[in-house]
């Protein structure tokens, strides 16, 4: 009452100007408080949204009054029923939400925190009020004490970590399954860093090498190898780092210095967030033994095969020599028989004075001589299938030129050598014999002429015989001739499945293709 009277007196004693100043100050203070209140509301909104995003609810325990002041998110996490929307609840009510099996643990943690034994930082389960769903919480709190050290307040946060726990349990199951698979593999598995030091091994690697897992961890892989030194290991690591993988064979040493051959497949992987190399090593001891046996038998088989090939080669060579002798003898006999026939013909035409008869005998002799020359060439040749066609045609042309005594006639031979069978060479030689003989007898009136013989291949065999003589008369039909020589030529060309073209320009030119 006294204070009100005092203020009233001060108000009455102030001037109007002073009152206005006081009102302005009051308004400023009101505005400031409103701004702070708006900021506070914004902060509360941000905090509420942050709590919702992180599933974290704030709480404050008034120890003296045994009341718990909680945030909206805290109530949402705990599934508080609609009829209990108050943000102040009894601490005893919390006991009805906590999982019965975890309640003793919660109370002990509270007691330890209040007594200062250790901070309040626990995980426990709750049974939500609205749906009965079990949730896992991470709860942390801090104790506030008075000047005498008596606890008066505890405040903190409760976070829903159910999804985290489920993921963790799922991850742990996956890890357990991975290690079950890892250890149940029939191959040895090694994981080492890019410096070559082992980070992990499976049970098979332990069993094969005779070390404990603890002995292998941090051991350098070069220490386990019979043939690898540190430099070769670094080279392999560099290759895997650049090419992602490498397959190779390696001999490992057991703890008892026994040698075990492995086929290793190495791959670049991430191991606990860092690049590492995963190597799957398959024990190939049995395979190596089998390979040694196979190589041993293969060597034996090779020796037997070489010996058989030598014997077969020797026998084949002997057979070839015998066959060569028989063939040479055959060609020699044929040549002799043809020469006998030629001599008989020579004896016969000496008994005749008729020039036509003598020429007929001479033509027959030429034909027999062309066949005889083939067998003579084959007999003289070192290889039965390598008769020089060029030499044969040249010899045939020279024999014909000598036979008809045309020393002034020049015969040019341009023949490519081909490996032709006797069934082709004989009719080919007889065709040359007939055409060249005809040119030598009838083409030149003054014995001065040129005969060109060409033979080459251009998708087929081509024989060209041409002379610069007076030419074949126009009344002679090359396809339906009435002379024995031209009839024989057509017959031989048919035998070769060929065709003939006659060019009468500038002498006579026969073009034969087969």
Secondary structure by P-SEA (a helix, b strand, c coil): caaaaaaaaaaaaccaaaaaaaaaaaaaaaaaaaaaaaaaaaaaaaaaaaaaaaccccccccccccbbbbcaaaaaaacccccccccbbbaaaaaaaccccaaaaaaaaaaaaaaccccccccbbbbbccccbbbbbbbbbcccccccccccccccccccaaaaaaaaaaaaaaaaaaaaaaaaccbbbbbbccccccccccaaaaaaaccccccccccccccccccccaaaaaaaaaaaaacccccbbbbbbcccbbbbbbbbbbbbbbcccbbbbbbbbbbaaaaaaaaaaaaaaaaaaaaaaaaaaaaaaaaaaaaaaaaaaaaaaaaaaaaaaaaaaaaaaaaaaaacccaaaaaaaaaaaaaaaaaaaaaaaaaaccccccccaaaaaaaaaaaaaaaaccccbbbbbbcccccccaaaaaaaaaaaaaaaaaaaccccccccbbbbbbbbbccbbbbbbbbccccccccccccccccaaaaaaaaaaaaacbbbbbbccccbbbbbcc
